Amino acid sequence: MSGQRILAGGAAALLVLIVLAIAFHGNDSDTATPPPSIPAAGAGVLRAHVASGQVTLDSGVKDADEHTAIARAAADRFGHDNVLDRLHVAAGAQSARWLATAMPALPRKGDGFGPIDVTSTKAALTVSGRVPTAAAGNALVKAVGDAAGRKVTGNLRVVGEGAGGTLQANIDDAVNGRPIAFQTGSAAITKSGRTVLAALVKPLKGAGSARVVVGGYTDNVGDAKANLRLSKARAHSVVVWLTGHGVAFKTLIAKGYGEAKPIASNSTAAGRTKNRRIEFTVLSG
């Protein structure tokens, strides 16, 4: 019996050591969290998506040297572990080397910016997202334009200062450019959409007396009145889900805008996808 007890005690001690080793490895603070994945850019679209100190690079580039230059500039700016590199060499791709030149102007964590997208096609170069001040937005647009040698369209919104600005930045960081998706022609939120909403629960629970507009938008395909109804239904569906997970009902205001305020061209599939969206806007004052 004593031999059995010794064996049992030794096995228990070994089990404790294994558990401790696993726990220690799992809590390694030096292990970087990879940038969260966002949907890939469409064909012929070059995009740099910046959020929470991380950058996602997306598209085809002209050659391997260009790829290397952009990736190196991104690592220098954000740190190697904060770069999700989805660039690839593609036949017929436009030169994107200018993005390496523009990289030092892209905002890092703590700069007061919300998520920023730099999107380039043959037809247009756009900088969109939320900025701490109008001056900061203008400086970013100028730096990108100077690097690319092209006219830039700025689609920027000022986050603002104070508690409202902090809340807006926290909401933007939680969304991180990911779409809140719905089933086709429906207000039913998909699994991926619910994942995005789950990330919003914490900042919205801390909203205090602030009010947040949940705005639904559609593309311009189909009947305009039907699209307006769908956008309202989707905004309402988001509010119902969030309040069902602990967000105060008084915090949220559901509004539908239908086809109004497109953020991209409705003439392409990629543009229509961007226009079908939910936006969260903290009301000022």
Backbone bond lengths (Angstrom), bond angles and torsions (degrees), N, CA, C in turn:
res aa  C-N    CA-C-N  psi(-1)  N-CA   C-N-CA  omega(-1)  CA-C   N-CA-C  phi
1 M - - - 1.462 - - 1.521 111.06 -
2 S 1.340 116.14 -40.52 1.465 118.74 -178.44 1.522 110.85 -64.19
3 G 1.370 115.20 -36.09 1.458 117.97 177.27 1.506 111.93 -65.13
4 Q 1.354 116.47 -38.06 1.456 119.99 177.67 1.521 111.29 -64.58
5 R 1.367 114.92 -40.65 1.471 118.27 179.40 1.525 110.77 -63.59
6 I 1.357 116.07 -39.15 1.467 119.62 179.39 1.522 110.55 -63.66
7 L 1.364 115.78 -44.20 1.452 119.23 178.95 1.518 111.30 -63.05
8 A 1.341 116.26 -41.79 1.463 120.13 179.57 1.515 111.03 -63.90
9 G 1.334 115.29 -41.79 1.464 119.02 179.63 1.513 111.92 -65.04
10 G 1.344 116.26 -39.40 1.461 119.82 178.09 1.513 112.01 -65.31
11 A 1.339 116.00 -40.25 1.465 119.73 178.36 1.513 111.35 -64.41
12 A 1.337 116.57 -40.32 1.468 120.52 179.40 1.522 110.55 -64.42
13 A 1.339 116.22 -41.50 1.464 119.62 179.61 1.520 110.96 -63.91
14 L 1.342 116.40 -39.81 1.457 120.62 178.82 1.527 110.39 -64.00
15 L 1.349 116.23 -40.84 1.455 120.50 178.99 1.514 110.83 -61.82
16 V 1.333 117.84 -42.57 1.470 121.99 178.43 1.517 110.92 -60.50
17 L 1.341 116.44 -42.52 1.468 120.26 179.92 1.517 111.07 -63.63
18 I 1.348 117.12 -39.74 1.461 120.34 179.42 1.506 110.92 -64.89
19 V 1.356 116.19 -44.29 1.463 120.85 179.28 1.518 111.14 -61.41
20 L 1.341 116.48 -44.21 1.466 120.41 178.90 1.518 110.99 -62.28
21 A 1.328 116.68 -40.53 1.468 119.82 -179.81 1.511 111.12 -63.79
22 I 1.350 116.36 -42.41 1.462 120.04 178.96 1.510 110.36 -64.69
23 A 1.336 116.93 -44.60 1.467 120.55 -178.89 1.515 111.05 -62.96
24 F 1.343 116.49 -41.11 1.467 119.32 -179.60 1.518 110.46 -64.69
25 H 1.344 116.11 -42.79 1.471 119.41 179.94 1.519 110.99 -65.13
26 G 1.329 117.01 -38.02 1.455 120.67 -177.84 1.507 113.06 -70.12
27 N 1.338 118.19 -20.43 1.460 121.57 -178.81 1.510 112.61 -103.59
28 D 1.316 116.76 19.80 1.461 120.94 -179.92 1.514 109.82 -64.73
29 S 1.328 117.40 106.97 1.462 121.82 -175.79 1.511 112.75 -71.15
30 D 1.342 117.36 -11.61 1.457 119.66 -178.80 1.524 111.72 -85.19
31 T 1.333 116.66 -7.80 1.455 119.59 -179.87 1.509 109.90 -80.62
32 A 1.327 118.08 120.46 1.462 121.90 -176.16 1.514 110.56 -76.69
33 T 1.315 115.93 144.16 1.457 121.32 174.04 1.514 108.63 -82.97
34 P 1.344 118.65 125.79 1.462 119.52 -177.93 1.516 110.88 -67.86
35 P 1.333 118.05 151.41 1.458 120.46 177.62 1.513 110.59 -58.39
36 P 1.347 119.04 136.73 1.453 120.99 177.83 1.517 110.68 -63.08
37 S 1.319 115.48 142.64 1.459 119.91 -177.29 1.516 111.18 -76.18
38 I 1.327 116.84 138.31 1.455 123.14 173.96 1.517 107.42 -120.89
39 P 1.322 118.24 159.45 1.468 119.76 -178.39 1.520 112.14 -56.18
40 A 1.320 116.16 144.39 1.459 120.83 -179.05 1.529 110.78 -67.04
41 A 1.316 115.56 149.33 1.463 120.54 176.08 1.520 109.29 -69.96
42 G 1.324 115.87 154.64 1.460 120.61 179.93 1.519 111.92 -72.80
43 A 1.321 115.98 170.63 1.467 121.27 179.27 1.522 110.17 -60.93
44 G 1.331 115.84 135.89 1.458 120.67 179.19 1.501 114.84 77.36
45 V 1.334 116.78 11.06 1.463 121.47 -179.31 1.524 109.38 -115.13
46 L 1.319 117.00 124.95 1.460 122.60 173.85 1.522 107.41 -100.33
47 R 1.327 117.18 129.22 1.462 119.45 -177.76 1.519 111.39 -139.79
48 A 1.329 114.53 138.45 1.460 121.61 167.61 1.525 106.16 -118.84
49 H 1.316 116.49 116.07 1.471 122.05 -179.87 1.517 107.79 -106.58
50 V 1.343 116.30 123.38 1.457 122.02 -176.98 1.521 109.34 -118.02
51 A 1.329 116.54 128.46 1.461 120.90 177.28 1.521 109.48 -159.95
52 S 1.336 115.84 136.20 1.471 122.03 175.12 1.522 113.05 53.37
53 G 1.331 116.09 39.16 1.462 119.70 176.85 1.513 114.59 77.11
54 Q 1.326 117.44 12.68 1.456 121.45 -179.71 1.530 109.33 -126.11
55 V 1.324 116.10 152.78 1.463 120.38 -178.84 1.523 110.16 -130.77
56 T 1.332 115.79 137.11 1.456 122.47 174.14 1.525 108.05 -112.37
57 L 1.321 116.37 125.80 1.461 122.86 -179.08 1.514 108.47 -108.43
58 D 1.309 116.50 129.32 1.459 121.41 -170.11 1.520 111.30 -138.36
59 S 1.332 118.47 130.53 1.465 122.99 168.09 1.513 111.77 136.46
60 G 1.334 113.99 175.81 1.445 120.46 172.97 1.520 109.93 -87.65
61 V 1.331 116.68 144.47 1.463 121.98 177.51 1.527 108.95 -124.28
62 K 1.325 115.19 168.40 1.463 121.23 -170.02 1.525 113.46 -67.65
63 D 1.338 116.76 -45.38 1.460 119.30 -177.58 1.519 110.21 -156.16
64 A 1.339 115.94 175.33 1.458 121.78 -176.27 1.523 112.16 -64.87
65 D 1.342 117.39 -36.68 1.465 120.10 179.50 1.532 110.53 -62.88
66 E 1.323 116.01 -40.62 1.460 120.39 178.61 1.529 110.62 -64.74
67 H 1.311 116.06 -42.56 1.462 121.31 177.48 1.527 110.41 -58.14
68 T 1.316 115.42 -47.65 1.458 120.46 -179.07 1.527 111.58 -61.52
69 A 1.320 117.07 -42.16 1.467 121.33 -178.44 1.521 111.29 -63.41
70 I 1.332 116.54 -42.96 1.465 120.18 -179.25 1.523 110.60 -68.33
71 A 1.336 116.51 -46.03 1.461 120.46 -179.12 1.529 111.38 -62.41
72 R 1.344 116.80 -39.06 1.467 120.19 179.51 1.527 110.84 -66.71
73 A 1.331 116.40 -41.92 1.468 119.76 178.90 1.529 110.83 -63.70
74 A 1.346 116.96 -38.12 1.465 120.90 178.53 1.521 110.71 -65.72
75 A 1.335 116.88 -42.38 1.466 120.57 178.90 1.522 111.26 -65.27
76 D 1.322 116.87 -38.22 1.465 120.37 177.60 1.528 111.18 -63.50
77 R 1.323 116.32 -36.66 1.467 120.55 -176.42 1.525 112.70 -80.90
78 F 1.338 116.82 -42.53 1.466 120.13 -171.25 1.529 114.45 -113.57
79 G 1.332 116.38 -10.61 1.458 119.30 -174.26 1.517 109.83 93.36
80 H 1.317 117.16 138.49 1.464 121.98 -173.77 1.524 112.44 -55.66
81 D 1.337 117.19 -41.30 1.465 120.55 -176.46 1.522 113.42 -73.52
82 N 1.325 117.33 -7.81 1.465 121.46 179.87 1.520 112.54 -105.82
83 V 1.336 116.44 17.68 1.465 121.66 -179.84 1.521 109.25 -116.71
84 L 1.332 116.50 123.13 1.460 121.61 170.88 1.526 106.33 -103.35
85 D 1.325 115.79 105.75 1.465 122.24 -173.25 1.524 109.78 -97.61
86 R 1.333 115.86 106.11 1.458 121.18 176.77 1.537 110.41 -113.65
87 L 1.322 116.41 21.57 1.459 120.57 176.42 1.527 109.87 -74.10
88 H 1.315 116.22 151.69 1.451 120.88 177.14 1.530 108.61 -153.46
89 V 1.304 115.66 150.99 1.461 120.61 178.43 1.525 108.33 -73.77
90 A 1.344 115.64 129.51 1.463 120.78 -177.85 1.523 110.07 -135.33
91 A 1.303 115.70 135.05 1.468 120.81 178.78 1.522 110.00 -61.85
92 G 1.334 115.85 132.28 1.458 120.72 177.63 1.515 115.19 80.84
93 A 1.324 117.62 2.96 1.468 119.95 -179.75 1.522 110.69 -68.64
94 Q 1.325 116.29 143.95 1.450 121.64 175.84 1.531 109.92 -71.43
95 S 1.319 117.05 150.81 1.458 119.98 178.24 1.525 110.26 -62.92
96 A 1.331 115.47 134.21 1.468 121.74 179.41 1.519 111.80 -122.11
97 R 1.335 116.42 16.43 1.464 119.54 -176.85 1.529 111.88 -60.36
98 W 1.339 116.39 -26.07 1.464 120.47 178.92 1.531 111.96 -58.38
99 L 1.352 116.64 -25.56 1.461 119.35 -179.12 1.525 111.14 -65.16
100 A 1.323 117.12 -32.63 1.468 120.40 175.75 1.527 110.40 -63.63
101 T 1.334 116.13 -38.53 1.470 120.58 178.13 1.519 111.49 -68.23
102 A 1.341 116.28 -36.20 1.462 120.99 -178.06 1.522 112.72 -78.24
103 M 1.328 118.07 -18.40 1.460 121.87 -171.89 1.530 114.55 -53.99
104 P 1.346 120.10 -41.30 1.470 119.01 -179.52 1.526 114.26 -62.82
105 A 1.338 117.52 -17.44 1.466 120.12 179.81 1.519 112.44 -87.05
106 L 1.342 118.12 -12.63 1.458 120.19 -178.42 1.525 110.05 -72.86
107 P 1.334 117.58 141.62 1.466 120.54 -171.94 1.524 113.57 -72.70
108 R 1.332 114.62 143.58 1.451 120.76 174.79 1.526 110.01 -104.05
109 K 1.312 116.34 169.20 1.457 121.35 -179.95 1.519 109.86 -58.90
110 G 1.334 116.04 134.51 1.450 120.44 -178.86 1.511 113.87 95.16
111 D 1.337 117.61 -5.48 1.467 121.17 179.89 1.529 112.46 -81.95
112 G 1.343 117.09 -7.83 1.463 120.55 177.46 1.520 114.85 91.69
113 F 1.322 117.34 5.25 1.461 121.38 179.86 1.528 110.86 -89.35
114 G 1.331 116.45 151.38 1.452 121.52 164.51 1.520 108.09 -85.53
115 P 1.336 118.13 -170.82 1.467 119.98 177.06 1.529 111.60 -57.14
116 I 1.312 116.03 140.15 1.465 123.46 -179.21 1.530 108.97 -125.79
117 D 1.327 115.49 135.83 1.463 121.04 174.24 1.522 109.52 -119.45
118 V 1.321 116.16 127.64 1.464 122.44 169.05 1.522 105.61 -106.20
119 T 1.328 117.10 114.57 1.457 121.80 -173.35 1.520 109.68 -124.24
120 S 1.329 115.78 128.26 1.459 120.62 -176.83 1.521 110.67 -127.47
121 T 1.328 115.79 131.88 1.455 123.14 170.20 1.525 107.44 -129.70
122 K 1.322 117.89 178.27 1.455 119.86 176.54 1.524 111.35 -61.83
123 A 1.340 115.40 -30.75 1.465 119.84 -174.35 1.524 113.94 -88.10
124 A 1.324 117.57 -30.05 1.472 118.38 -171.54 1.521 112.02 -155.08
125 L 1.329 114.94 153.70 1.462 123.20 173.28 1.524 106.35 -123.16
126 T 1.331 116.58 122.42 1.461 121.24 -173.31 1.520 110.73 -127.37
127 V 1.318 115.40 140.00 1.463 121.99 170.45 1.522 106.89 -118.22
128 S 1.322 116.83 119.51 1.459 120.93 -176.55 1.515 110.72 -130.85
129 G 1.337 115.11 158.67 1.461 120.26 178.60 1.509 111.68 135.57
130 R 1.331 115.60 -160.85 1.465 121.56 -177.05 1.521 110.29 -116.24
131 V 1.317 115.48 137.74 1.464 121.69 -175.69 1.526 109.47 -125.79
132 P 1.338 117.94 154.54 1.470 119.49 -177.84 1.522 113.52 -70.94
133 T 1.329 117.07 -33.00 1.463 121.69 179.01 1.526 108.90 -145.59
134 A 1.313 116.29 160.68 1.458 120.34 176.91 1.523 110.75 -61.67
135 A 1.337 116.20 -38.66 1.467 120.04 -179.70 1.526 111.04 -63.08
136 A 1.335 116.74 -40.49 1.466 120.28 179.09 1.523 110.44 -65.13
137 G 1.326 116.83 -38.60 1.456 120.77 177.16 1.514 112.18 -65.22
138 N 1.320 116.22 -44.12 1.462 120.55 179.07 1.525 111.37 -62.00
139 A 1.333 116.36 -39.33 1.459 120.55 179.68 1.530 110.71 -65.82
140 L 1.321 116.77 -39.27 1.464 120.48 178.89 1.524 110.80 -65.51
141 V 1.326 116.72 -46.56 1.464 121.07 178.88 1.523 110.76 -59.36
142 K 1.328 117.46 -43.68 1.470 121.45 -179.70 1.524 110.86 -63.49
143 A 1.337 117.08 -43.07 1.461 120.34 -178.14 1.527 110.95 -63.99
144 V 1.325 117.21 -41.37 1.465 120.68 178.91 1.527 110.10 -66.93
145 G 1.328 116.19 -43.50 1.457 119.91 179.24 1.513 112.79 -63.17
146 D 1.336 116.88 -41.86 1.463 120.81 178.65 1.526 111.05 -63.42
147 A 1.336 115.78 -40.75 1.467 119.34 -178.99 1.524 111.54 -67.70
148 A 1.339 116.58 -39.77 1.466 120.66 -176.98 1.519 112.92 -84.77
149 G 1.343 117.21 -19.37 1.455 120.33 -175.01 1.513 112.17 66.65
150 R 1.342 115.70 31.75 1.469 121.08 -177.62 1.521 109.81 -135.16
151 K 1.316 115.10 160.80 1.451 120.36 172.89 1.528 108.63 -72.39
152 V 1.328 116.08 137.61 1.458 121.44 -178.17 1.521 109.73 -113.88
153 T 1.318 115.87 134.52 1.459 121.21 171.73 1.519 108.33 -94.32
154 G 1.329 116.81 121.66 1.455 121.15 179.44 1.524 110.85 -96.06
155 N 1.324 116.26 122.46 1.468 121.93 175.02 1.518 107.08 -118.63
156 L 1.329 114.89 70.64 1.461 121.94 -170.85 1.520 111.59 -115.79
157 R 1.312 115.32 146.27 1.463 121.59 175.78 1.518 108.72 -124.59
158 V 1.314 115.48 138.51 1.463 120.57 -179.50 1.522 109.46 -78.98
159 V 1.342 115.92 123.87 1.458 121.21 178.65 1.516 109.95 -65.29
160 G 1.322 117.20 -41.94 1.460 120.84 -178.16 1.513 111.48 96.82
161 E 1.312 114.97 179.86 1.453 121.52 -177.66 1.517 109.84 -116.61
162 G 1.338 116.63 172.28 1.449 121.24 177.68 1.518 112.47 78.06
163 A 1.353 115.28 -165.01 1.461 120.96 -174.63 1.520 111.83 -62.27
164 G 1.351 117.19 -40.09 1.459 120.11 -179.79 1.507 111.92 -63.16
165 G 1.330 116.10 -41.14 1.456 120.05 178.62 1.516 111.87 -65.84
166 T 1.332 116.51 -38.24 1.466 120.40 177.96 1.523 110.69 -65.35
167 L 1.330 116.56 -43.26 1.462 120.40 178.58 1.527 110.78 -61.89
168 Q 1.338 116.67 -44.38 1.464 119.77 179.38 1.522 110.85 -60.61
169 A 1.326 116.38 -43.02 1.465 120.10 178.78 1.524 110.90 -63.19
170 N 1.339 117.44 -39.40 1.465 120.66 179.03 1.527 111.47 -66.59
171 I 1.329 115.91 -38.49 1.466 120.06 176.81 1.524 110.19 -64.75
172 D 1.326 116.53 -46.27 1.467 120.68 -179.53 1.523 111.09 -61.46
173 D 1.333 116.30 -40.57 1.462 119.97 179.14 1.529 110.90 -64.34
174 A 1.335 116.44 -38.33 1.466 120.18 -179.53 1.532 111.12 -67.18
175 V 1.330 116.26 -42.02 1.466 119.99 179.09 1.527 110.26 -69.77
176 N 1.318 116.28 -44.46 1.465 123.31 175.46 1.530 112.88 53.03
177 G 1.340 115.48 41.18 1.455 119.20 174.81 1.515 115.82 76.54
178 R 1.336 117.36 0.83 1.462 120.12 -178.46 1.530 110.15 -83.23
179 P 1.317 118.10 138.35 1.463 119.89 179.79 1.519 111.74 -76.87
180 I 1.323 116.18 146.93 1.464 121.21 169.91 1.525 105.35 -92.55
181 A 1.307 115.80 102.97 1.462 121.26 -170.02 1.529 111.56 -90.71
182 F 1.331 114.21 150.44 1.461 122.41 178.12 1.525 109.19 -127.17
183 Q 1.307 115.91 158.88 1.451 119.28 172.65 1.523 108.67 -64.55
184 T 1.322 117.54 147.05 1.461 122.72 -174.42 1.529 111.78 -54.71
185 G 1.337 115.06 126.32 1.454 121.08 177.55 1.510 114.67 67.14
186 S 1.332 116.72 18.86 1.461 121.32 -172.70 1.522 110.65 -135.10
187 A 1.337 115.95 163.72 1.463 121.37 174.05 1.524 111.12 -98.48
188 A 1.335 116.87 8.88 1.465 120.89 178.78 1.523 109.39 -77.41
189 I 1.321 116.88 122.87 1.467 122.49 -176.61 1.529 109.53 -78.36
190 T 1.310 116.82 134.41 1.468 120.91 179.52 1.528 110.45 -77.58
191 K 1.323 115.57 171.47 1.463 120.80 178.95 1.527 110.99 -60.38
192 S 1.340 116.62 -43.06 1.468 119.39 179.55 1.526 110.99 -65.65
193 G 1.340 116.27 -35.50 1.455 120.08 177.02 1.514 111.72 -64.82
194 R 1.319 116.64 -39.41 1.475 120.54 178.73 1.520 111.02 -66.84
195 T 1.325 116.66 -31.11 1.469 120.11 177.12 1.529 110.53 -63.16
196 V 1.334 116.63 -42.15 1.464 120.64 177.75 1.530 110.16 -65.08
197 L 1.318 117.12 -44.42 1.462 120.74 -179.31 1.524 111.16 -62.73
198 A 1.329 117.03 -35.76 1.464 119.88 179.20 1.529 111.18 -60.24
199 A 1.335 116.27 -34.69 1.462 120.02 179.10 1.527 112.03 -70.55
200 L 1.344 116.78 -19.17 1.465 121.35 -178.05 1.522 113.26 -87.18
201 V 1.314 116.92 -15.10 1.470 119.68 -174.88 1.536 111.55 -59.31
202 K 1.323 117.31 -46.95 1.467 120.11 -176.61 1.524 112.54 -61.44
203 P 1.356 119.85 -53.41 1.471 117.73 -179.54 1.525 113.01 -63.96
204 L 1.328 118.34 -33.98 1.458 120.00 -179.16 1.524 112.04 -74.04
205 K 1.322 117.75 -29.72 1.461 120.26 174.87 1.525 110.58 -65.55
206 G 1.331 115.95 -27.67 1.466 120.57 -179.85 1.514 113.47 -94.08
207 A 1.332 117.40 18.59 1.465 120.97 -175.56 1.519 113.49 -72.92
208 G 1.322 117.54 -18.48 1.470 119.96 -178.97 1.520 110.89 63.54
209 S 1.338 115.88 -126.94 1.471 120.37 -178.16 1.533 112.65 -90.01
210 A 1.318 117.54 -0.37 1.472 120.85 -178.29 1.524 110.45 -67.82
211 R 1.322 115.86 149.58 1.462 122.36 175.41 1.517 108.34 -111.27
212 V 1.329 115.32 140.85 1.461 121.25 -177.08 1.528 108.92 -126.20
213 V 1.320 115.80 123.67 1.462 120.89 177.13 1.525 108.97 -83.72
214 V 1.326 115.61 126.15 1.456 121.85 173.00 1.528 106.06 -99.01
215 G 1.334 116.36 104.64 1.458 121.26 -173.87 1.511 112.54 -102.60
216 G 1.329 116.13 126.96 1.456 120.78 177.64 1.521 111.17 -101.42
217 Y 1.332 116.79 138.87 1.465 122.58 -178.73 1.526 109.33 -135.54
218 T 1.325 115.72 154.28 1.464 121.34 176.33 1.530 109.78 -128.99
219 D 1.327 115.87 176.36 1.460 119.82 169.75 1.533 107.90 -85.64
220 N 1.325 117.58 -168.54 1.468 119.56 -176.17 1.527 112.96 -105.25
221 V 1.332 116.29 17.29 1.459 119.96 179.18 1.534 109.17 -81.36
222 G 1.339 116.75 130.44 1.453 120.57 178.30 1.520 112.79 92.50
223 D 1.311 115.39 -166.93 1.456 122.38 -176.52 1.528 111.46 -74.75
224 A 1.308 116.57 132.11 1.460 120.82 -176.52 1.528 111.98 -62.48
225 K 1.340 117.28 -41.37 1.473 120.05 -179.73 1.531 110.88 -66.06
226 A 1.332 115.87 -38.48 1.462 119.39 177.64 1.528 110.65 -65.73
227 N 1.328 116.62 -39.23 1.454 120.34 178.19 1.527 111.32 -64.61
228 L 1.332 116.64 -38.11 1.463 120.34 177.93 1.530 110.04 -63.34
229 R 1.328 116.83 -44.18 1.466 120.36 178.49 1.527 110.81 -62.70
230 L 1.339 116.65 -41.32 1.465 120.35 -179.70 1.519 111.10 -64.47
231 S 1.344 116.24 -41.26 1.466 119.15 -179.50 1.524 111.05 -64.18
232 K 1.320 116.76 -38.69 1.471 120.60 177.48 1.529 110.83 -66.12
233 A 1.326 115.45 -42.61 1.462 119.65 -179.75 1.524 111.45 -63.80
234 R 1.316 117.05 -39.12 1.467 120.16 179.70 1.522 111.52 -68.97
235 A 1.323 117.60 -41.02 1.465 120.38 176.54 1.527 109.99 -61.35
236 H 1.325 116.46 -43.52 1.463 120.93 178.97 1.527 110.74 -62.94
237 S 1.333 116.83 -40.18 1.456 121.10 179.39 1.524 111.16 -61.65
238 V 1.325 116.79 -39.15 1.468 121.15 177.75 1.527 110.50 -64.74
239 V 1.329 116.53 -44.06 1.468 120.47 178.90 1.524 110.53 -61.33
240 V 1.326 117.10 -44.31 1.465 120.86 179.22 1.527 110.95 -59.80
241 W 1.347 116.93 -44.01 1.465 120.15 -179.70 1.528 110.73 -63.73
242 L 1.322 116.86 -45.98 1.471 119.99 -176.72 1.526 111.76 -66.60
243 T 1.324 116.89 -43.47 1.465 118.80 179.63 1.521 110.74 -68.14
244 G 1.318 116.72 -28.66 1.457 120.51 175.24 1.513 113.00 -70.45
245 H 1.336 116.38 -13.43 1.470 121.24 178.34 1.523 111.97 -114.14
246 G 1.331 115.91 25.61 1.459 119.62 167.94 1.511 117.34 103.49
247 V 1.339 118.65 -4.89 1.469 119.90 177.59 1.526 108.70 -78.05
248 A 1.320 117.29 136.20 1.462 121.49 -178.34 1.530 110.71 -63.72
249 F 1.323 116.12 133.59 1.461 120.82 -178.92 1.528 111.27 -59.77
250 K 1.338 116.85 -34.48 1.463 120.94 -177.75 1.529 112.31 -66.73
251 T 1.327 116.77 -18.45 1.471 120.62 -177.77 1.524 111.93 -73.54
252 L 1.327 117.43 -31.15 1.460 121.64 -167.13 1.519 112.98 -109.08
253 I 1.328 114.92 140.49 1.466 122.61 175.61 1.520 107.61 -126.44
254 A 1.326 117.31 117.47 1.468 121.07 -179.89 1.527 110.19 -88.57
255 K 1.331 115.33 128.62 1.457 120.46 176.84 1.517 109.95 -138.39
256 G 1.331 116.15 142.92 1.461 121.11 176.59 1.511 110.28 -115.55
257 Y 1.326 116.06 135.29 1.463 121.20 -176.96 1.523 112.69 -117.64
258 G 1.327 117.10 -2.03 1.454 119.87 179.07 1.516 112.56 59.28
259 E 1.340 115.57 -128.72 1.467 121.44 -175.94 1.529 113.43 -83.91
260 A 1.322 117.02 -3.25 1.475 120.80 -175.40 1.529 111.18 -66.07
261 K 1.307 115.40 156.71 1.463 124.08 172.48 1.532 113.80 54.29
262 P 1.335 118.44 53.41 1.468 118.82 176.26 1.525 110.45 -64.46
263 I 1.324 116.41 145.39 1.468 120.86 178.56 1.523 111.08 -104.97
264 A 1.329 116.34 -1.17 1.465 121.71 178.22 1.525 107.98 -152.65
265 S 1.309 115.85 169.21 1.460 120.15 -179.50 1.529 110.68 -70.83
266 N 1.314 116.25 136.21 1.468 120.78 175.85 1.528 112.43 -83.42
267 S 1.318 116.67 3.65 1.464 120.40 -178.12 1.529 112.43 -83.68
268 T 1.338 117.55 -8.87 1.464 120.98 178.59 1.527 109.49 -124.85
269 A 1.325 115.68 155.61 1.470 120.56 178.97 1.524 110.84 -62.56
270 A 1.355 116.43 -40.45 1.462 119.88 179.97 1.531 110.68 -63.93
271 G 1.329 116.53 -40.05 1.460 120.14 178.95 1.513 112.05 -66.07
272 R 1.325 116.75 -41.91 1.470 120.08 179.03 1.526 111.21 -64.01
273 T 1.331 116.39 -36.04 1.465 120.17 177.78 1.524 110.44 -62.24
274 K 1.334 116.88 -42.34 1.471 120.46 178.80 1.521 111.46 -64.29
275 N 1.313 116.62 -37.45 1.468 120.47 -176.25 1.524 112.87 -72.64
276 R 1.324 117.71 -23.79 1.469 120.88 175.00 1.520 107.29 -83.04
277 R 1.314 116.55 98.00 1.460 118.92 -168.80 1.523 112.13 -152.94
278 I 1.341 114.16 166.59 1.462 123.44 169.05 1.518 107.08 -119.18
279 E 1.329 116.45 131.11 1.461 120.91 177.09 1.530 109.47 -118.47
280 F 1.321 115.34 145.88 1.460 122.50 176.88 1.531 108.14 -114.03
281 T 1.303 116.63 121.01 1.465 121.16 -177.02 1.520 110.17 -127.94
282 V 1.324 116.00 120.07 1.464 120.84 177.68 1.523 108.52 -77.09
283 L 1.319 115.62 127.44 1.467 120.00 178.82 1.524 110.07 -74.91
284 S 1.331 115.91 137.44 1.463 120.36 179.20 1.525 108.60 -86.97
285 G 1.325 115.11 153.60 1.449 120.38 176.15 1.504 113.86 78.64
